[in-house]
């Protein structure tokens, strides 16, 4: 079984830093609560099953071991992950990852931007990346465009230095 420290560098993590211990090669950024966005969680549960991801582990930065392991064939992710919100684990950094570590979602605070990271050398992970509706996310190409568009939402949200640092670490 993996430990939190095997997955994430440090106990506190946030953009623009690259904070994954594993080298991933595709990234999607999000601005919703990983533990409380129930519309996304319902959608994501379906996409995981369609791509043959049958189990996920959920970690927080205060425990080395997963706080939840979800068998997606037996349980829907939405009511199960709600436990994070109800028990206030969402204040401590949330990491969602399958046992094979082929992708990872991480968000330190539920009000912070988070990152989905994918190892697209893994065919299932590539399929998952391709299957996700990108309207839920901000992509590297959108960040590249925002770097030179001072009127864009992303430029106003992050600023030039932060966007440049994200691109340096993730592109």
ZATI-588926 format. One record per atom (N, C-alpha, C): atom name; residue number from 1; x, y, z. Coordinates in Angstrom, 2 decimals. Layout:
(pt "CA", NUM, (X, Y, Z))
...
//
This chain:
(pt "N", 1, (0.85, -1.19, 0.00))
(pt "CA", 1, (0.00, 0.00, 0.00))
(pt "C", 1, (0.89, 1.24, 0.00))
(pt "N", 2, (0.50, 2.21, -0.80))
(pt "CA", 2, (1.25, 3.45, -0.90))
(pt "C", 2, (1.00, 4.33, 0.32))
(pt "N", 3, (1.96, 5.16, 0.60))
(pt "CA", 3, (1.88, 6.15, 1.68))
(pt "C", 3, (1.74, 7.53, 1.05))
(pt "N", 4, (1.18, 8.46, 1.81))
(pt "CA", 4, (1.02, 9.83, 1.32))
(pt "C", 4, (2.36, 10.38, 0.84))
(pt "N", 5, (3.41, 10.14, 1.61))
(pt "CA", 5, (4.73, 10.68, 1.25))
(pt "C", 5, (5.30, 10.04, -0.02))
(pt "N", 6, (4.76, 8.90, -0.45))
(pt "CA", 6, (5.16, 8.31, -1.73))
(pt "C", 6, (4.53, 9.06, -2.90))
(pt "N", 7, (3.44, 9.76, -2.63))
(pt "CA", 7, (2.65, 10.38, -3.68))
(pt "C", 7, (2.93, 11.87, -3.86))
(pt "N", 8, (3.04, 12.57, -2.74))
(pt "CA", 8, (3.11, 14.03, -2.75))
(pt "C", 8, (4.36, 14.49, -2.01))
(pt "N", 9, (5.02, 15.50, -2.56))
(pt "CA", 9, (6.20, 16.08, -1.93))
(pt "C", 9, (5.73, 17.06, -0.86))
(pt "N", 10, (6.02, 16.78, 0.39))
(pt "CA", 10, (5.67, 17.66, 1.50))
(pt "C", 10, (4.24, 17.48, 1.96))
(pt "N", 11, (3.94, 18.01, 3.12))
(pt "CA", 11, (2.60, 17.92, 3.71))
(pt "C", 11, (1.69, 19.05, 3.23))
(pt "N", 12, (2.27, 20.16, 2.81))
(pt "CA", 12, (1.49, 21.27, 2.25))
(pt "C", 12, (1.89, 21.41, 0.79))
(pt "N", 13, (0.90, 21.56, -0.06))
(pt "CA", 13, (1.18, 21.63, -1.49))
(pt "C", 13, (0.20, 22.56, -2.16))
(pt "N", 14, (0.69, 23.30, -3.15))
(pt "CA", 14, (-0.19, 24.20, -3.89))
(pt "C", 14, (0.50, 24.63, -5.18))
(pt "N", 15, (-0.32, 25.11, -6.09))
(pt "CA", 15, (0.20, 25.69, -7.32))
(pt "C", 15, (0.90, 27.00, -6.98))
(pt "N", 16, (1.93, 27.36, -7.66))
(pt "CA", 16, (2.40, 26.82, -8.93))
(pt "C", 16, (3.40, 25.67, -8.81))
(pt "N", 17, (3.69, 25.21, -7.59))
(pt "CA", 17, (4.69, 24.17, -7.41))
(pt "C", 17, (4.27, 22.85, -8.04))
(pt "N", 18, (5.26, 22.08, -8.49))
(pt "CA", 18, (5.03, 20.69, -8.90))
(pt "C", 18, (5.21, 19.87, -7.63))
(pt "N", 19, (4.17, 19.20, -7.20))
(pt "CA", 19, (4.22, 18.54, -5.89))
(pt "C", 19, (4.01, 17.03, -5.94))
(pt "N", 20, (4.05, 16.44, -7.12))
(pt "CA", 20, (3.89, 14.99, -7.24))
(pt "C", 20, (5.25, 14.30, -7.18))
(pt "N", 21, (5.35, 13.19, -6.46))
(pt "CA", 21, (6.59, 12.42, -6.44))
(pt "C", 21, (6.79, 11.66, -7.74))
(pt "N", 22, (5.72, 11.26, -8.38))
(pt "CA", 22, (5.78, 10.54, -9.66))
(pt "C", 22, (5.81, 11.57, -10.79))
(pt "N", 23, (6.45, 11.22, -11.87))
(pt "CA", 23, (6.48, 12.09, -13.05))
(pt "C", 23, (5.25, 11.80, -13.91))
(pt "N", 24, (4.36, 12.75, -13.97))
(pt "CA", 24, (3.19, 12.68, -14.84))
(pt "C", 24, (3.45, 13.59, -16.04))
(pt "N", 25, (2.72, 13.36, -17.14))
(pt "CA", 25, (3.02, 14.13, -18.34))
(pt "C", 25, (1.85, 14.92, -18.93))
(pt "N", 26, (0.65, 14.77, -18.38))
(pt "CA", 26, (-0.49, 15.58, -18.82))
(pt "C", 26, (-1.21, 16.08, -17.57))
(pt "N", 27, (-1.73, 17.31, -17.65))
(pt "CA", 27, (-2.32, 17.92, -16.47))
(pt "C", 27, (-3.59, 18.69, -16.83))
(pt "N", 28, (-4.53, 18.66, -15.92))
(pt "CA", 28, (-5.74, 19.46, -16.00))
(pt "C", 28, (-5.90, 20.14, -14.64))
(pt "N", 29, (-6.23, 21.41, -14.65))
(pt "CA", 29, (-6.35, 22.19, -13.43))
(pt "C", 29, (-7.83, 22.48, -13.17))
(pt "N", 30, (-8.22, 22.52, -11.91))
(pt "CA", 30, (-9.63, 22.71, -11.59))
(pt "C", 30, (-9.81, 23.65, -10.42))
(pt "N", 31, (-10.99, 24.28, -10.41))
(pt "CA", 31, (-11.34, 25.26, -9.38))
(pt "C", 31, (-12.69, 24.90, -8.76))
(pt "N", 32, (-12.81, 23.67, -8.32))
(pt "CA", 32, (-14.00, 23.21, -7.59))
(pt "C", 32, (-13.50, 22.33, -6.46))
(pt "N", 33, (-14.33, 22.10, -5.48))
(pt "CA", 33, (-13.93, 21.28, -4.34))
(pt "C", 33, (-13.92, 19.81, -4.73))
(pt "N", 34, (-12.77, 19.19, -4.60))
(pt "CA", 34, (-12.63, 17.78, -4.94))
(pt "C", 34, (-13.47, 16.89, -4.03))
(pt "N", 35, (-13.75, 17.36, -2.83))
(pt "CA", 35, (-14.53, 16.54, -1.90))
(pt "C", 35, (-16.00, 16.95, -1.79))
(pt "N", 36, (-16.40, 18.03, -2.45))
(pt "CA", 36, (-17.79, 18.48, -2.27))
(pt "C", 36, (-18.50, 18.89, -3.56))
(pt "N", 37, (-17.87, 18.75, -4.70))
(pt "CA", 37, (-18.53, 19.08, -5.97))
(pt "C", 37, (-19.25, 17.83, -6.47))
(pt "N", 38, (-20.48, 17.66, -6.00))
(pt "CA", 38, (-21.19, 16.41, -6.24))
(pt "C", 38, (-21.55, 16.19, -7.70))
(pt "N", 39, (-21.79, 17.23, -8.46))
(pt "CA", 39, (-22.05, 17.06, -9.90))
(pt "C", 39, (-20.81, 16.46, -10.58))
(pt "N", 40, (-19.64, 17.02, -10.25))
(pt "CA", 40, (-18.43, 16.47, -10.84))
(pt "C", 40, (-18.18, 15.04, -10.37))
(pt "N", 41, (-18.37, 14.79, -9.09))
(pt "CA", 41, (-18.10, 13.44, -8.56))
(pt "C", 41, (-19.00, 12.39, -9.21))
(pt "N", 42, (-20.26, 12.71, -9.43))
(pt "CA", 42, (-21.16, 11.76, -10.12))
(pt "C", 42, (-20.65, 11.49, -11.54))
(pt "N", 43, (-20.30, 12.55, -12.23))
(pt "CA", 43, (-19.77, 12.43, -13.59))
(pt "C", 43, (-18.46, 11.62, -13.57))
(pt "N", 44, (-17.57, 11.95, -12.66))
(pt "CA", 44, (-16.26, 11.31, -12.60))
(pt "C", 44, (-16.38, 9.82, -12.27))
(pt "N", 45, (-17.31, 9.47, -11.41))
(pt "CA", 45, (-17.54, 8.07, -11.08))
(pt "C", 45, (-17.86, 7.27, -12.35))
(pt "N", 46, (-18.73, 7.83, -13.19))
(pt "CA", 46, (-19.10, 7.15, -14.44))
(pt "C", 46, (-17.90, 7.02, -15.38))
(pt "N", 47, (-17.12, 8.08, -15.50))
(pt "CA", 47, (-15.96, 8.06, -16.39))
(pt "C", 47, (-14.92, 7.06, -15.91))
(pt "N", 48, (-14.71, 6.99, -14.59))
(pt "CA", 48, (-13.76, 6.01, -14.06))
(pt "C", 48, (-14.18, 4.59, -14.42))
(pt "N", 49, (-15.45, 4.28, -14.20))
(pt "CA", 49, (-15.94, 2.93, -14.51))
(pt "C", 49, (-15.85, 2.62, -16.01))
(pt "N", 50, (-16.17, 3.60, -16.85))
(pt "CA", 50, (-16.07, 3.40, -18.30))
(pt "C", 50, (-14.64, 3.11, -18.75))
(pt "N", 51, (-13.68, 3.58, -17.97))
(pt "CA", 51, (-12.27, 3.38, -18.30))
(pt "C", 51, (-11.62, 2.28, -17.46))
(pt "N", 52, (-12.45, 1.44, -16.87))
(pt "CA", 52, (-12.00, 0.27, -16.10))
(pt "C", 52, (-11.17, 0.60, -14.87))
(pt "N", 53, (-11.41, 1.77, -14.30))
(pt "CA", 53, (-10.84, 2.06, -12.99))
(pt "C", 53, (-11.87, 1.63, -11.96))
(pt "N", 54, (-11.58, 0.57, -11.25))
(pt "CA", 54, (-12.57, -0.04, -10.37))
(pt "C", 54, (-12.34, 0.28, -8.90))
(pt "N", 55, (-11.22, 0.93, -8.60))
(pt "CA", 55, (-10.91, 1.27, -7.21))
(pt "C", 55, (-10.09, 2.55, -7.17))
(pt "N", 56, (-10.31, 3.32, -6.11))
(pt "CA", 56, (-9.49, 4.51, -5.85))
(pt "C", 56, (-9.19, 4.57, -4.36))
(pt "N", 57, (-8.10, 5.23, -4.05))
(pt "CA", 57, (-7.73, 5.50, -2.66))
(pt "C", 57, (-7.74, 7.00, -2.45))
(pt "N", 58, (-8.15, 7.40, -1.26))
(pt "CA", 58, (-8.21, 8.82, -0.92))
(pt "C", 58, (-7.33, 9.05, 0.30))
(pt "N", 59, (-6.44, 10.02, 0.15))
(pt "CA", 59, (-5.49, 10.38, 1.20))
(pt "C", 59, (-5.74, 11.82, 1.63))
(pt "N", 60, (-5.29, 12.14, 2.83))
(pt "CA", 60, (-5.18, 13.53, 3.25))
(pt "C", 60, (-3.76, 13.73, 3.77))
(pt "N", 61, (-3.34, 14.97, 3.84))
(pt "CA", 61, (-1.96, 15.26, 4.20))
(pt "C", 61, (-1.65, 15.01, 5.67))
(pt "N", 62, (-2.65, 14.71, 6.49))
(pt "CA", 62, (-2.35, 14.47, 7.90))
(pt "C", 62, (-2.18, 12.98, 8.23))
(pt "N", 63, (-2.45, 12.10, 7.26))
(pt "CA", 63, (-2.28, 10.66, 7.47))
(pt "C", 63, (-1.43, 10.08, 6.36))
(pt "N", 64, (-0.56, 9.16, 6.70))
(pt "CA", 64, (0.27, 8.49, 5.69))
(pt "C", 64, (-0.53, 7.46, 4.89))
(pt "N", 65, (-1.47, 6.79, 5.53))
(pt "CA", 65, (-2.27, 5.76, 4.86))
(pt "C", 65, (-3.56, 6.36, 4.31))
(pt "N", 66, (-4.16, 5.71, 3.32))
(pt "CA", 66, (-5.43, 6.23, 2.79))
(pt "C", 66, (-6.50, 6.27, 3.88))
(pt "N", 67, (-7.32, 7.31, 3.84))
(pt "CA", 67, (-8.43, 7.38, 4.79))
(pt "C", 67, (-9.65, 6.67, 4.24))
(pt "N", 68, (-9.70, 6.50, 2.92))
(pt "CA", 68, (-10.78, 5.76, 2.27))
(pt "C", 68, (-10.22, 4.98, 1.09))
(pt "N", 69, (-10.69, 3.78, 0.93))
(pt "CA", 69, (-10.46, 3.01, -0.29))
(pt "C", 69, (-11.84, 2.67, -0.82))
(pt "N", 70, (-12.10, 3.03, -2.06))
(pt "CA", 70, (-13.44, 2.87, -2.61))
(pt "C", 70, (-13.41, 1.85, -3.76))
(pt "N", 71, (-14.19, 0.81, -3.62))
(pt "CA", 71, (-14.43, -0.15, -4.69))
(pt "C", 71, (-15.58, 0.42, -5.51))
(pt "N", 72, (-15.27, 0.95, -6.68))
(pt "CA", 72, (-16.27, 1.67, -7.48))
(pt "C", 72, (-17.34, 0.76, -8.05))
(pt "N", 73, (-17.10, -0.53, -8.08))
(pt "CA", 73, (-18.14, -1.47, -8.52))
(pt "C", 73, (-19.18, -1.68, -7.43))
(pt "N", 74, (-18.75, -1.47, -6.18))
(pt "CA", 74, (-19.64, -1.69, -5.03))
(pt "C", 74, (-20.28, -0.41, -4.51))
(pt "N", 75, (-19.52, 0.69, -4.58))
(pt "CA", 75, (-19.98, 1.95, -3.99))
(pt "C", 75, (-19.83, 3.09, -4.99))
(pt "N", 76, (-20.78, 4.00, -4.95))
(pt "CA", 76, (-20.70, 5.21, -5.73))
(pt "C", 76, (-19.77, 6.17, -5.00))
(pt "N", 77, (-18.93, 6.86, -5.74))
(pt "CA", 77, (-17.95, 7.75, -5.15))
(pt "C", 77, (-18.59, 8.91, -4.38))
(pt "N", 78, (-19.74, 9.40, -4.84))
(pt "CA", 78, (-20.31, 10.62, -4.28))
(pt "C", 78, (-20.67, 10.49, -2.80))
(pt "N", 79, (-21.50, 9.54, -2.38))
(pt "CA", 79, (-21.80, 9.48, -0.95))
(pt "C", 79, (-20.60, 9.05, -0.11))
(pt "N", 80, (-19.71, 8.29, -0.73))
(pt "CA", 80, (-18.53, 7.82, 0.02))
(pt "C", 80, (-17.56, 8.96, 0.27))
(pt "N", 81, (-17.29, 9.75, -0.76))
(pt "CA", 81, (-16.35, 10.86, -0.60))
(pt "C", 81, (-16.96, 11.99, 0.23))
(pt "N", 82, (-18.28, 12.03, 0.30))
(pt "CA", 82, (-18.94, 13.03, 1.16))
(pt "C", 82, (-18.46, 12.90, 2.60))
(pt "N", 83, (-18.05, 11.70, 2.95))
(pt "CA", 83, (-17.50, 11.46, 4.29))
(pt "C", 83, (-16.33, 12.41, 4.57))
(pt "N", 84, (-15.53, 12.70, 3.54))
(pt "CA", 84, (-14.44, 13.66, 3.70))
(pt "C", 84, (-14.97, 15.01, 4.15))
(pt "N", 85, (-15.99, 15.45, 3.47))
(pt "CA", 85, (-16.58, 16.75, 3.78))
(pt "C", 85, (-17.22, 16.74, 5.17))
(pt "N", 86, (-18.00, 15.70, 5.45))
(pt "CA", 86, (-18.71, 15.62, 6.73))
(pt "C", 86, (-17.75, 15.54, 7.91))
(pt "N", 87, (-16.63, 14.88, 7.73))
(pt "CA", 87, (-15.67, 14.71, 8.83))
(pt "C", 87, (-14.56, 15.76, 8.79))
(pt "N", 88, (-14.72, 16.74, 7.90))
(pt "CA", 88, (-13.81, 17.88, 7.79))
(pt "C", 88, (-12.39, 17.50, 7.41))
(pt "N", 89, (-12.22, 16.38, 6.70))
(pt "CA", 89, (-10.90, 16.04, 6.17))
(pt "C", 89, (-10.50, 17.00, 5.05))
(pt "N", 90, (-11.48, 17.66, 4.45))
(pt "CA", 90, (-11.20, 18.52, 3.31))
(pt "C", 90, (-10.34, 19.71, 3.67))
(pt "N", 91, (-10.15, 19.97, 4.95))
(pt "CA", 91, (-9.28, 21.08, 5.36))
(pt "C", 91, (-7.80, 20.72, 5.27))
(pt "N", 92, (-7.48, 19.46, 4.97))
(pt "CA", 92, (-6.12, 18.98, 5.15))
(pt "C", 92, (-5.41, 18.54, 3.89))
(pt "N", 93, (-5.94, 18.80, 2.75))
(pt "CA", 93, (-5.31, 18.36, 1.52))
(pt "C", 93, (-5.85, 17.01, 1.10))
(pt "N", 94, (-6.45, 16.96, -0.06))
(pt "CA", 94, (-7.07, 15.74, -0.55))
(pt "C", 94, (-6.31, 15.23, -1.76))
(pt "N", 95, (-6.03, 13.93, -1.76))
(pt "CA", 95, (-5.38, 13.27, -2.89))
(pt "C", 95, (-6.21, 12.04, -3.24))
(pt "N", 96, (-6.62, 11.94, -4.51))
(pt "CA", 96, (-7.38, 10.80, -5.01))
(pt "C", 96, (-6.52, 10.13, -6.07))
(pt "N", 97, (-6.35, 8.81, -5.93))
(pt "CA", 97, (-5.43, 8.10, -6.83))
(pt "C", 97, (-5.83, 6.63, -6.93))
(pt "N", 98, (-5.69, 6.02, -8.11))
(pt "CA", 98, (-5.95, 4.59, -8.20))
(pt "C", 98, (-4.75, 3.80, -7.68))
(pt "N", 99, (-4.93, 2.53, -7.35))
(pt "CA", 99, (-3.82, 1.73, -6.83))
(pt "C", 99, (-2.61, 1.64, -7.77))
(pt "N", 100, (-2.83, 1.76, -9.09))
(pt "CA", 100, (-1.70, 1.67, -10.02))
(pt "C", 100, (-0.97, 3.01, -10.21))
(pt "N", 101, (-1.43, 4.07, -9.56))
(pt "CA", 101, (-0.81, 5.40, -9.58))
(pt "C", 101, (-0.75, 6.03, -10.97))
(pt "N", 102, (-1.58, 5.58, -11.90))
(pt "CA", 102, (-1.51, 6.06, -13.28))
(pt "C", 102, (-2.06, 7.47, -13.46))
(pt "N", 103, (-2.82, 7.96, -12.52))
(pt "CA", 103, (-3.29, 9.34, -12.50))
(pt "C", 103, (-3.44, 9.75, -11.04))
(pt "N", 104, (-3.55, 11.03, -10.81))
(pt "CA", 104, (-3.70, 11.52, -9.44))
(pt "C", 104, (-4.42, 12.86, -9.49))
(pt "N", 105, (-5.30, 13.08, -8.53))
(pt "CA", 105, (-5.93, 14.39, -8.36))
(pt "C", 105, (-5.54, 14.90, -6.98))
(pt "N", 106, (-5.13, 16.15, -6.90))
(pt "CA", 106, (-4.68, 16.69, -5.62))
(pt "C", 106, (-5.15, 18.14, -5.47))
(pt "N", 107, (-5.57, 18.45, -4.24))
(pt "CA", 107, (-6.03, 19.80, -3.90))
(pt "C", 107, (-5.78, 20.00, -2.41))
(pt "N", 108, (-5.03, 21.03, -2.05))
(pt "CA", 108, (-4.71, 21.21, -0.64))
(pt "C", 108, (-5.92, 21.69, 0.16))
(pt "N", 109, (-6.48, 22.82, -0.19))
(pt "CA", 109, (-7.72, 23.30, 0.43))
(pt "C", 109, (-8.83, 23.24, -0.62))
(pt "N", 110, (-10.04, 23.01, -0.17))
(pt "CA", 110, (-11.15, 22.88, -1.13))
(pt "C", 110, (-11.44, 24.19, -1.86))
(pt "N", 111, (-10.93, 25.30, -1.39))
(pt "CA", 111, (-11.10, 26.58, -2.07))
(pt "C", 111, (-9.92, 26.91, -2.98))
(pt "N", 112, (-8.89, 26.07, -2.98))
(pt "CA", 112, (-7.72, 26.27, -3.83))
(pt "C", 112, (-7.91, 25.60, -5.18))
(pt "N", 113, (-7.11, 26.01, -6.13))
(pt "CA", 113, (-7.03, 25.30, -7.40))
(pt "C", 113, (-6.37, 23.95, -7.15))
(pt "N", 114, (-6.81, 22.95, -7.89))
(pt "CA", 114, (-6.23, 21.62, -7.79))
(pt "C", 114, (-5.74, 21.15, -9.15))
(pt "N", 115, (-5.11, 19.98, -9.15))
(pt "CA", 115, (-4.51, 19.43, -10.36))
(pt "C", 115, (-4.88, 17.96, -10.52))
(pt "N", 116, (-5.29, 17.60, -11.72))
(pt "CA", 116, (-5.37, 16.21, -12.13))
(pt "C", 116, (-4.10, 15.95, -12.94))
(pt "N", 117, (-3.36, 14.92, -12.60))
(pt "CA", 117, (-2.13, 14.57, -13.30))
(pt "C", 117, (-2.28, 13.16, -13.88))
(pt "N", 118, (-1.76, 12.97, -15.08))
(pt "CA", 118, (-1.93, 11.70, -15.79))
(pt "C", 118, (-0.60, 11.20, -16.33))
(pt "N", 119, (-0.38, 9.90, -16.22))
(pt "CA", 119, (0.74, 9.24, -16.89))
(pt "C", 119, (0.15, 8.65, -18.16))
(pt "N", 120, (0.24, 9.38, -19.26))
(pt "CA", 120, (-0.41, 8.93, -20.48))
(pt "C", 120, (0.40, 7.87, -21.23))
(pt "N", 121, (1.52, 7.45, -20.67))
(pt "CA", 121, (2.20, 6.26, -21.19))
(pt "C", 121, (1.42, 5.01, -20.80))
(pt "N", 122, (0.55, 5.14, -19.82))
(pt "CA", 122, (-0.37, 4.08, -19.40))
(pt "C", 122, (-1.64, 4.24, -20.24))
(pt "N", 123, (-2.03, 3.18, -20.96))
(pt "CA", 123, (-3.16, 3.29, -21.89))
(pt "C", 123, (-4.47, 3.63, -21.19))
(pt "N", 124, (-4.70, 3.06, -20.00))
(pt "CA", 124, (-5.94, 3.39, -19.28))
(pt "C", 124, (-5.95, 4.85, -18.86))
(pt "N", 125, (-4.81, 5.33, -18.42))
(pt "CA", 125, (-4.72, 6.73, -18.01))
(pt "C", 125, (-4.92, 7.66, -19.20))
(pt "N", 126, (-4.34, 7.30, -20.35))
(pt "CA", 126, (-4.55, 8.09, -21.57))
(pt "C", 126, (-6.02, 8.10, -21.95))
(pt "N", 127, (-6.66, 6.95, -21.85))
(pt "CA", 127, (-8.09, 6.86, -22.17))
(pt "C", 127, (-8.92, 7.72, -21.21))
(pt "N", 128, (-8.57, 7.69, -19.93))
(pt "CA", 128, (-9.27, 8.52, -18.95))
(pt "C", 128, (-9.10, 10.00, -19.29))
(pt "N", 129, (-7.87, 10.41, -19.57))
(pt "CA", 129, (-7.60, 11.80, -19.93))
(pt "C", 129, (-8.44, 12.20, -21.15))
(pt "N", 130, (-8.45, 11.35, -22.16))
(pt "CA", 130, (-9.21, 11.65, -23.38))
(pt "C", 130, (-10.71, 11.69, -23.13))
(pt "N", 131, (-11.18, 10.89, -22.19))
(pt "CA", 131, (-12.62, 10.78, -21.91))
(pt "C", 131, (-13.19, 11.95, -21.11))
(pt "N", 132, (-12.34, 12.61, -20.35))
(pt "CA", 132, (-12.83, 13.69, -19.48))
(pt "C", 132, (-13.28, 14.89, -20.29))
(pt "N", 133, (-14.42, 15.43, -19.92))
(pt "CA", 133, (-14.95, 16.65, -20.53))
(pt "C", 133, (-14.08, 17.81, -20.04))
(pt "N", 134, (-13.33, 18.40, -20.94))
(pt "CA", 134, (-12.37, 19.45, -20.57))
(pt "C", 134, (-13.06, 20.73, -20.10))
(pt "N", 135, (-14.39, 20.83, -20.27))
(pt "CA", 135, (-15.10, 22.01, -19.76))
(pt "C", 135, (-15.03, 22.11, -18.24))
(pt "N", 136, (-14.73, 21.02, -17.56))
(pt "CA", 136, (-14.58, 21.05, -16.11))
(pt "C", 136, (-13.23, 21.64, -15.69))
(pt "N", 137, (-12.30, 21.79, -16.63))
(pt "CA", 137, (-10.91, 22.05, -16.30))
(pt "C", 137, (-10.33, 23.23, -17.05))
(pt "N", 138, (-9.14, 23.62, -16.61))
(pt "CA", 138, (-8.29, 24.55, -17.34))
(pt "C", 138, (-7.11, 23.73, -17.85))
(pt "N", 139, (-6.80, 23.91, -19.12))
(pt "CA", 139, (-5.73, 23.14, -19.75))
(pt "C", 139, (-4.44, 23.96, -19.84))
(pt "N", 140, (-3.36, 23.27, -20.15))
(pt "CA", 140, (-2.08, 23.94, -20.36))
(pt "C", 140, (-2.19, 24.96, -21.49))
(pt "N", 141, (-2.87, 24.61, -22.57))
(pt "CA", 141, (-3.00, 25.55, -23.69))
(pt "C", 141, (-3.78, 26.80, -23.29))
(pt "N", 142, (-4.79, 26.65, -22.44))
(pt "CA", 142, (-5.52, 27.83, -21.96))
(pt "C", 142, (-4.63, 28.71, -21.09))
(pt "N", 143, (-3.78, 28.10, -20.29))
(pt "CA", 143, (-2.84, 28.88, -19.48))
(pt "C", 143, (-1.83, 29.60, -20.36))
(pt "N", 144, (-1.36, 28.93, -21.41))
(pt "CA", 144, (-0.43, 29.58, -22.34))
(pt "C", 144, (-1.06, 30.81, -22.99))
(pt "N", 145, (-2.32, 30.68, -23.40))
(pt "CA", 145, (-3.03, 31.82, -23.98))
(pt "C", 145, (-3.22, 32.94, -22.96))
(pt "N", 146, (-3.55, 32.58, -21.73))
(pt "CA", 146, (-3.81, 33.58, -20.69))
(pt "C", 146, (-2.55, 34.36, -20.30))
(pt "N", 147, (-1.40, 33.74, -20.49))
(pt "CA", 147, (-0.14, 34.40, -20.12))
(pt "C", 147, (0.01, 35.74, -20.83))
(pt "N", 148, (-0.54, 35.86, -22.04))
(pt "CA", 148, (-0.39, 37.08, -22.83))
(pt "C", 148, (-1.70, 37.85, -22.99))
(pt "N", 149, (-2.71, 37.46, -22.23))
(pt "CA", 149, (-4.02, 38.13, -22.32))
(pt "C", 149, (-4.39, 38.67, -20.94))
(pt "N", 150, (-3.99, 39.90, -20.69))
(pt "CA", 150, (-4.22, 40.50, -19.37))
(pt "C", 150, (-5.70, 40.64, -19.02))
(pt "N", 151, (-6.58, 40.54, -19.99))
(pt "CA", 151, (-8.01, 40.66, -19.71))
(pt "C", 151, (-8.66, 39.30, -19.39))
(pt "N", 152, (-7.91, 38.21, -19.53))
(pt "CA", 152, (-8.50, 36.89, -19.30))
(pt "C", 152, (-8.73, 36.63, -17.81))
(pt "N", 153, (-9.71, 35.79, -17.54))
(pt "CA", 153, (-10.00, 35.40, -16.17))
(pt "C", 153, (-8.77, 34.76, -15.51))
(pt "N", 154, (-8.08, 33.90, -16.23))
(pt "CA", 154, (-6.93, 33.20, -15.66))
(pt "C", 154, (-5.79, 34.16, -15.33))
(pt "N", 155, (-5.59, 35.16, -16.18))
(pt "CA", 155, (-4.56, 36.16, -15.90))
(pt "C", 155, (-4.91, 36.93, -14.64))
(pt "N", 156, (-6.16, 37.29, -14.51))
(pt "CA", 156, (-6.61, 38.02, -13.31))
(pt "C", 156, (-6.54, 37.13, -12.07))
(pt "N", 157, (-6.83, 35.85, -12.22))
(pt "CA", 157, (-6.82, 34.91, -11.10))
(pt "C", 157, (-5.41, 34.63, -10.59))
(pt "N", 158, (-4.47, 34.40, -11.52))
(pt "CA", 158, (-3.13, 33.96, -11.15))
(pt "C", 158, (-2.06, 35.04, -11.30))
(pt "N", 159, (-2.18, 35.88, -12.30))
(pt "CA", 159, (-1.13, 36.84, -12.60))
(pt "C", 159, (-0.06, 36.21, -13.48))
(pt "N", 160, (0.71, 37.07, -14.10))
(pt "CA", 160, (1.72, 36.62, -15.06))
(pt "C", 160, (2.77, 35.70, -14.43))
(pt "N", 161, (3.29, 36.08, -13.27))
(pt "CA", 161, (4.35, 35.28, -12.64))
(pt "C", 161, (3.88, 33.88, -12.26))
(pt "N", 162, (2.68, 33.78, -11.72))
(pt "CA", 162, (2.16, 32.48, -11.31))
(pt "C", 162, (1.87, 31.60, -12.53))
(pt "N", 163, (1.27, 32.17, -13.57))
(pt "CA", 163, (1.01, 31.39, -14.79))
(pt "C", 163, (2.33, 30.90, -15.38))
(pt "N", 164, (3.31, 31.78, -15.43))
(pt "CA", 164, (4.62, 31.38, -15.96))
(pt "C", 164, (5.23, 30.25, -15.13))
(pt "N", 165, (5.09, 30.33, -13.81))
(pt "CA", 165, (5.62, 29.28, -12.94))
(pt "C", 165, (4.87, 27.96, -13.13))
(pt "N", 166, (3.54, 28.01, -13.26))
(pt "CA", 166, (2.76, 26.79, -13.52))
(pt "C", 166, (3.22, 26.17, -14.83))
(pt "N", 167, (3.35, 26.98, -15.87))
(pt "CA", 167, (3.78, 26.46, -17.16))
(pt "C", 167, (5.19, 25.89, -17.09))
(pt "N", 168, (6.06, 26.53, -16.35))
(pt "CA", 168, (7.42, 26.03, -16.19))
(pt "C", 168, (7.43, 24.67, -15.49))
(pt "N", 169, (6.53, 24.48, -14.53))
(pt "CA", 169, (6.50, 23.24, -13.75))
(pt "C", 169, (5.67, 22.13, -14.38))
(pt "N", 170, (4.69, 22.48, -15.20))
(pt "CA", 170, (3.74, 21.47, -15.69))
(pt "C", 170, (3.71, 21.31, -17.21))
(pt "N", 171, (4.20, 22.28, -17.97))
(pt "CA", 171, (4.10, 22.18, -19.44))
(pt "C", 171, (5.29, 21.45, -20.04))
//
